[in-house]
Amino acid sequence: MEQRADQQSVSGEKPLESGAAPAAERGQSAVPREQGVPPASQAANDMAPGPAQFTYWEHAGSGPMLPGGSGPAWGVWPLPPASPLPPAAPGYVHPPAYGGPPFYPGYPPYPNYAGMPPVPPWPGPGYWYPGYPPYPGYSVYPPYPGYPGYPAWPGYAAHWQPGPAALQRPRGNYQVTLGIIGLICSGLALLAGLGSLALAGITLLVSSTSRSTGVLYPLTVQSLVYTCAGLLGGGFCLYHSIRSLLGKPSHVLKMPPFWIFLIGYVVTLAIGLVLQATHQAVAFLPATTVLIFLTAIFPALTLLTLGMHLLRQARWSTTWRRFTLALTSGATMGILFASLLELSATLLLAAAGPNFNPACLNDPSNPVCQTGTKTLLIVLAVVVAPLVEETVKPLGVALLGGRLTSGIEAFILGMSAGIGFDLVETIGYISMGYSDWAHVALVRSGAGLLHGLGAGMVALGWYHLIRTKQRRFRLGFACWLYAVLQHALWNACGSLSLLPAPVGPAIQSWQLNLGFISFGLDELLILLLTIIFLVLFILIVRWLRAHYQEPMPASAGAADSSSGRSAAVGV
């Protein structure tokens, strides 16, 4: 016999649906004992499976009322239309309950009608309630034949269905649109990666035949960076985009402890400094290329995992799918848009300024660079670059703004986009100074903090604009302005040597010699800014942990931290 729902409460509420908590767990009172029921019958009712054991869906109609209007008698089967009474024998009077509501479980059987004349069986059709115990009949009269099953009501499915399955958020047009955009962009990234791989092969071939390593090596390394961003990032994005369109879930983002990447960075940098001290920094270029990549990757991942470590006790989470899309968008779309916009601004400023020498872009200290050209370079570095880069780096995260669940998630994904941007830019800068690459890598240690923290704040500003209502424009603009000012201050410290004489030449000539390595004044200021930005980063993360967590889950048992939240469906 299949399980069925217990009797409905007096208030007439519907029986428990699949996945609903029992009445006692919801804080409601249990169904009261029925009035006028003998203890034996009531005990039988108590032994019946109650709401806590109810694991099926039911289609329940309004059951008949108990005598006295004390409430419905059952909540499983709908009440059929009334049937006509059987013809009574001469002198026989139907009892009041005869032909009324069907037999209720737990009620005592009707008393015997001894001495009454036999009544022939009722030939007419009746109704039978599946799951109810058979009518016990009378001791004198023969039992009624079994009633045929009552036909199912139109529009109702089977009365018994499996229990609740794992709930998944239905896919909407927004998710499908993002999946299609990710599919197209990942395909373009793969094509760009293949083109960069071909360019890297050509430069390697030319440098090996013409022995012009010093000129072509930076181009080769930069081509390898674009190859990795296009092929690896585009491949993972293509995988996640296809799974998103298919409605497949993505796992929660988990990263190793931050000290693992910190140790890797310290060891890699120490190897580079030792090689530089022994004049072996570029003795074997393939190994040098690997070390250059690692000195850019390790500090960036150290920053990201440090932020996640500081937020480990907060209610937030994100998925590998969103992290991959953010990281790849910063390394591809962010670099592309920033390069195009900065090139356009450079051409416009060069057209407005006389005697502009394009060679000064890569070597501002060249004696051929005039004062007007240096002023133009300062404007590009301090004004144009911060405005452009901090705006375009987290655009991929802005597309996900409608799916983000907390400000912390927006900040972490923005940091991921900034780190992707930093990896491409930092590896390019280190490769341009590859003869002294360990020194350049040490000075650029804070570049991941610069781009990661800035993009994280801008992504938090996008979150305010999209997901909040109070002061959203003010807070969104404040987050963007912080990132721009931070970047402008960093570039200003690196552009002090471009100031007119005597300030610029004096700053350029001053050096702090530590024996195995030396630093200029502008480089020391950048290292000092790195420490200041690190302190600000820790304070900002603590502020986020206090004010930008996910809201408390509405249902009991929902995860409240990144370690326990279920996998998300969609982008």
N, C-alpha and C positions, 0 to 999 in steps of 0.2 A: 504494500500500500504506500503510495507516494505521500510525502509530507505535505501538509497544508497549513495555512496561516491560522493563528489563533483568532479568537473572537475579537471584533473591533471594539475600540473603546467607546465609552458612552457619548463622547463628543462627536462620534461619527466619522473620525478621520480614516483615511485609506490605509490598507495594510502596508507593511514595510516593503519598499522596493529594494531592488538589488543594490547591495553596497551600503544601505542605510544602517545606521546604528540602532540597536534595540532601544525601547522606550526608556529603560532605566539609565542607559548611557547618555541619552539625550536630555536627561534631566526631567523627564515627564513621569508621571505616576503610572504604575501598571494598571491593567484592566481590573476593576473591582470584581469581587465575587458576586455571582448571580444570586439574586434574592429568591428564596423559596426552593432552593435546590438541596436535596438530601446530601448528607456528607459523603456517602459512597459515590454518588454520581459526581459530586464536586471533586472528589479525589481522582476519579477517572479523568475529569477535565484537566486537573493539575498535572497528570502524568502525560498528557498529550504534548507534542512538541510545541514549544512556545515561540515567540518572536525571535529570541536569541538564536534559535536553530533554523530560522527561516532563510533559505538560500536560493529561492527561486523567484522569478517574476510571476506575477499573477495579474489576471484581468478580473477585477472584482467589481461587482455591481452592488447596488444597495440591497442588502438582505432584508427579510421580513423582521418586524419588530417582535420583541419578546412580549409576553402578556404584561399588561400594565404600562407599556411604553417605556420599558427600562433600557431600550437600546436594541440595535440590530443583533440578530442571533448568530449570523456568520458573515464573513467578508470575502468568500471565495467564489461561490457560484451565484450568478444572477437569478433573481426571482422570476420563474416562468409565469406566463398568464394563468389566471385561475381556471381550473377545470370543473366541469359539472359534477354534481354529486351522483353517486350510483343510485339506481332506483331502490327504494326502501321496501322491505317486506311488509305485509299487512300487520299493523300493530307495532311496528318497529319505529322508533324515533332515533334519529342520528344523534350521537353525543355532540356537544358543542364543538369539540376539537376535531371531529371526524370530517375529513375533507378540507381541513384548514391547512396551516403550514405543515411541512413534512416533519418527520421525526427529528428531534434535536438531540445530538449526542449528550449524554449525561443526564437526561430526564428518565425517570422510571417508566417502565412500560405501562400501557393502559391496563386497568384491572379486568379480570375475567368477567364476561357477561354470561354467567351460567343460566341455563334455562331459556335462553333466548332462541327463537326459531332460527334455523340456519338461513343464511342469506346467500343466494347464488353469487358466484364470482362476477365481478363487474366486467362486462365484455368490452367496454369502451377503452380507448387509448388513455394512457396516463403519462406521468413524467417520472423519470428516474434520475437521481442525483449521483453521479459517479463519485466514489470515495466515501459515501456515507454508509454506515452499517445497515444491513437489511432490516426491513420492518419485522418486528418479532411476531406480529399477528396475535390473534385471540386464541384462547385455549379451546373455545367451542367452535368457532368459525374456521373454515379452512383459510390458509394464508392466500393473499392476493398474488397472482402471478407477477413476475418481475416486469417492471415498466421498461419500455425501450428507451435507449439513450436519447437525451434531449439534443436536438441538432444544434450545431455551433452557430452562434450569432454572426450575422454577416459583418465582415470587416475585422473580426477578431482572429488573432493567430492562435497557435496552440497554447493551452493554458499553462504548460510547464516548459520553461526555457532554462538554458544553462545559467549558472551564476555569473557575476560581473567579471568582465575581462579587464585588462589593464587599460586605463583611460588614456587616450591620445588626443592631443589638440588637433582639431580638423585643419586641413590645409586650406588656405584662402588664396585669393587672387594676389595678395601682397607677397606671399611666400613663393607662389609660382612665378611671379614676375622677377623676384630676386634670383630665383633659381635659373631662369632663362638668361638674365643679365650676367650671372656668374658663369654660365656655360659659354656665352659668347666671349666674355673677357678672358676666360681661361684659355680658350682656343687661340685668341690673339696673342696671349702671353707665350703659348707654346710656339707659335710661329716666330715671334720675336726672339725667343730663346734659340731656336734653330738657326736663325740668321746671325745671332751673336756668336754661336758656335762656329759657323763657317768663317766669320770675320776673325775669330781667335786663331783658327787654323791657318788662315792666310798670313796673319801677322807673325805667327811662329815660323812659317816657311820662309817668309821674307827676312826675318831677323837671323835665321840660321844660315842663309845664303849670303846676305850682305854684311853680317857682323855689326849691325846697327842696333844692338840690344838696348843701349841707353835711351834711344828715341822711341822704340817700338814696345819696350817692356811694359810701360804704363798702359798703353793701348791694349796690349794682350791681356793684362790682368783685368782691366775694365771690361773687356769683352767676355772674360770668364765669369765676372760678377753678373753681367746681364744674362749670360747663359744659365747660370744657376737660378737666378730669379725667375727667368722665363720657363725653364724646363721643370725645375723642382716645384716652384710655387704654382705655376700653371697646371702641372700634373695633379698636385694635391687639390687645387681648387676645382679642377674638372671632376675629380672623384667625388668631392663633397657636393658639387652642384648636381650631379646625376643622382646621388642619394637623396638630396633635398627634393628633387622633382618626383622621385619615387616614394617620398614620405618616410624615408628611413631615418631613425634617430641617430644622433651624434653623441658621443661620450663626453662626460664632463672633463674640462681641462685640468690636467694634473701635471705638475712640473717637479723636477728634482729639487732638493734643497739648494739655496743660493750659494752656500759655501763651496759646493762642488765646482761651479763655474768660476767662483772667485779664485780658488786654488789653481784651476786650469789657466786662468789669466796670469796669475803671478808667476807660475812656472814658465809659461810661454814667453812672457816679457823678460824674465831672467835669462832664458836661453838666448833671446835676441840681444840683450845687453852684453852677455859674455861673448857672443859671436862678433859683436861690434867692437868690443875691447881688443879682441884678438885679430881684427881685420878679416874676419871670415863671414861677414854678414851676407854677402852676395856671392859666396864661393860656389854654391850650388843653387841655381835659381828655382828649380822645382820645390826644394825644401823651403826656400825663402818665401815662395808664393803661399805654401801651406801655412807657414807661421804668420804671414800677413793676414790671411783669412781668419786665423784663430784669434789674433790680437784685436780684431774688430768684433768677432762673434761673442767671445767670452765676457767682456765687460757689459755688453748690451743685455745678454741673458742674465747676468748677475743682477742688474738693475731690475729687470722684470720679475725675477723670482724673489728678490728682496721685497718688492712691493706686495707680492702674493703672500709672502711669509708674514708681513706685518698685518695683512688682512685675513689671516687664517681663522680668527675667531669671529669674523663678521658674517652676516647673512648675505651671501652673494655667490654667484657661480656663472660660468660661461662654458661654452663647448669648444671642442677642437675645431669644429667647422667654422665658427665665428672667428676664432683666433687665426686660423689659416687664411681666411679671407682678408682679415685686417692686416696681417703681416705681409701678405703678397700684394695687397693694394698699395701699401706704403712703398714697397720696393719696386713696383712697376708703374702704376698709375700716378702715384705721388711724384716719383722721379720724372716721369714724362711731362706731366703738367707743369711742374716747377721749372724744368729745363726750357720748355717752350715759352712760358711767360717771362722768365728772366732773360732769355735771349731777345724776346721782343722789346722788353724794357731797355736792354743794353743798346739795341739798334736805335731806339728812339732817342736815348740820351746821347749816343754817339753822333747822331745826325744833328742834334742841337748844339753839341760842343765841338769847337774847332780842334784840329790837330790830334784827333784821337788815334791811338796806336793799338790795334787789337792784341799785339804781343804783350802788352802790359797786363792783360787779364791773367795770364799764367805766371808772369814774373814782374810784379809791380816795382821791384827794386832795380830794374834795368835802368841804366842812366838815360836812355832815350825817352823815358816816360816823363812828360812835363807835368807842371803843377795842375793844369786843368784836367789832365787825364787822371791824375791821382785823386783829385776831388771827385771826379765822376766815379771812380772805383769805391771811394768811401760812401758815396750815396747809394751805390748798388749794394754794398755790403751791409750797411747799417739800416737802410730804409727799405729798399726793394726786396732783398732776400728774406728778411723776417716776415714782411707782409705776405709775400707769395707763398713761401714754404709752410708757414704755420697755418695758412688757410687751406692748402690743398692736401697736406699730409693725411688728415683723418677723413677725407671725403668718403672712403669706403665704409668707415664706421657710421658716417651720417646716413648712408643708405640703410643701415640696420637700425636706425634710431627708433622705428616703430616696433621693433621686437625686443629691445633692451628692457631688462627688468629692474635695474637699479643704476644709480649714478656710479657706483663702484665698477660695475661691469663696463659701462661706457668709458671710464677712465682707463681700465686695464686694456681694453681693446684699442683705445687711442694710443696708449703706450706701445702696443704691438705694432701699429701702423708706423709710429715714429721710429721704432727700432728697425723695421724693414727699410725705411728711408735712410737711416743712419748707416746700416750695413753697406749699402751701395756707395754712399758718399764717402764714408771713412776708408773703405778699402781703396777707393780711387785716390784719396789724398795720400795714403801711406805708400801706394805704388808710385806716385809721382816723386816721392823722396825715398825711393827704395834703397839708395846707397846708405842712408841713415834711417832706415825704416823703424828701428826700435825706439829711437828718439821721437820720431813723429807719432808712433803708436802711443807712447807714454803721454804726450801732450794731448792727443785726441781721446784719452781715456774718458773724459767727461762728455764727449760728443753724444754718446748714447743717452746720457742723462739729459742733455740739452734737448735733443729731438724727442726722446721718449716722454719726458715730463711736459714739454710744450704741447705735443700732440694729444697727450692725455687730458690736459686742461681744455684744449679746444674741443675734444670729443665730449667732455663734460658740459661745455657750453652748448653744443648741439643737443645734448640730452635735455637741458633746460628749455631750449626753444621748442623741442618736439613733445616732451612728455610732461612738462610742468605748466602751471597756469599763473602762479604768483611770481611776480618780478622776473619772468623768464627772459625778457629782453635785456634787462639790466644785468642779471647774473651771467647770461650767455655772452654778452659783450665783455664783461669783466674777465671771464676765463680766457677769451681770445686775446684781450689786451695784455694779460699777464704773459702769455706765451710770446707775443710779439716783442714786448719790452725785454724779456729775458734773452731772446735771441739777438736783439739789437745790441744789448750790453755785451754779450759774448763776442759778436763780430766787431764791435767798437774796440775792445781790448786787442783783438788781433789785427786791427788796422791802424794802430798808433804810429807805426813806422812810416805810414803814408802822409803824416802831417807835414806841413811845410817846415823848412829849416828855421831855427836850429833844433826844434823839438823832435821831428822825425828822424833825422840822422843821429841824434844823440841816443834816442831810444834804440835804434837799430844797432848801434855800436856797443851798447852796454851788454855784458855777458857775465853770468854767474858760472864759474868753472868749478865743478866738483871732482875733477880728476878724470873719471871715466866718462863723464857726460857734462854738458854745459847747457844753460838755459838763458834765453833773452828775457828782457823785462816783460814784453808782451806775453811770452809763454808762461812766465811765473804768474802773471795776472790771470791767465786762463786757468791755470791749476788752482789758484785761489778761488776763482769763481766755481770751479768744479766742487770744491768743498762746501761752499755756501749753498750751491744748488742741491747738494746731497742732503744738507740739513733741512732745507725747504721741502725737499721731496718727502722726507720722513714726517715732517709736520703736516704736510698736505694729506698724506696717506692716513695719518691719525685722525685728521678732521673728516675725511671721507668715511672712515670706519664709524665715527660717531653720528654722522648726519645723512649718509647716502646708502644705507643698507636696504635690502629688499624688505617690503612690508611683511609683517607676521603672517604666516600661512593661516588661511581660514579654516582648514580642516585639520583634525587631529592626525598626527602621524606624518604630516608633510615635513620635508626636510628643511632645516633652517640654517644650513651652512653649505659651503661648497663641497664638503666631504660627503654629504648625504643626499644631495638633491638628485632626483632622477634625471635620466637623459632627456634632452629636449628634442622635439620633433620640429623640423623646419630649418630655416637658415639661422 
